[in-house]
């Protein structure tokens, strides 16, 4: 993996690359919303088609995963994905 840390912007291309990488590893994008006051966290999931086809879903994904762009693991994966294109 790369030793150089790049600070990626959340452009549409980068968001779609990150979504595709998550789906390739886990088969889906799913997370729990602990911000609500309910006893059980809300379950959310997205498909790549939803992210590509519905602008609101893309924004939801972008908002939820912005912090992931700054982790070393995601950064290395992003560099690999950008290199592969």
N, C-alpha and C positions, 0 to 999 in steps of 0.2 A: 504494500500500500504506500501511498505517497506520504512523504514526511512534511510536505509543504501544506500549510492550512490556508485554504482559500475561503473568503467570506462570500458565500453565494447569496444573490438576491432572490427573492421569491417571485421570479418572473413566471409567466405561464409555462414556458418550457421546463424550467427547473421544478415547478410544482408537479407537472406531469411525469418528469423523470423520477422524482421522489415517490410519487404514487405508484408508478409501475414497479419500482424497486421493492416497495413494501408488499405489493400484491404478489410479486414473484417469489418472495420469501415466505409470506404467511398465507397466501391464497386470497386474502381479503384485507380491507382496512377496517379495523374495528377499535373502538375505544369506549371508555366509560366516563360519563360526566359526573364528577364528584362535586360540582359547584351547586347543584340543586339541594334543596332541603329535604328531599325524600329519603326514606330509610334505605332504599336501594338505589344505587346510581343508575342514571339513564344510560341505556345501551345505544350506541350509534355504530353504523357501518356504511361504507360507501363502496361502490364498484367503480372501476375505471371508466366505464361508459357514462355513469352518472356524473363523474368529475369532468369528463370531456364535453358532455352534452348539455349540462345545466349550469349556467354561470354561478348561480347561488351555491350550488354544491362545491364548485371550485373554490369559491371564497370561504366557505365553511372549512374545507380541508386546509386551505392556506392559513386561516386563523388558528386552527387547532395544532398545526404542525410547524409553525414558523420557528419555534425554538429548536426543532430537530435539525434545522439547517446548520446549527452551530455546534453540533456534537461531532467528535472526531470520527466516529464510525460512519455517520451519514456523510460527512465531508469526504471521506475516502471513497465511499460508494458513489457519491456524486462525481468525483473526479474520474472514476472508472467508467461510469455511464456516459459522461460527456466525451471521454476519449473514444468509447466504442461507437459513437454516432458518426 
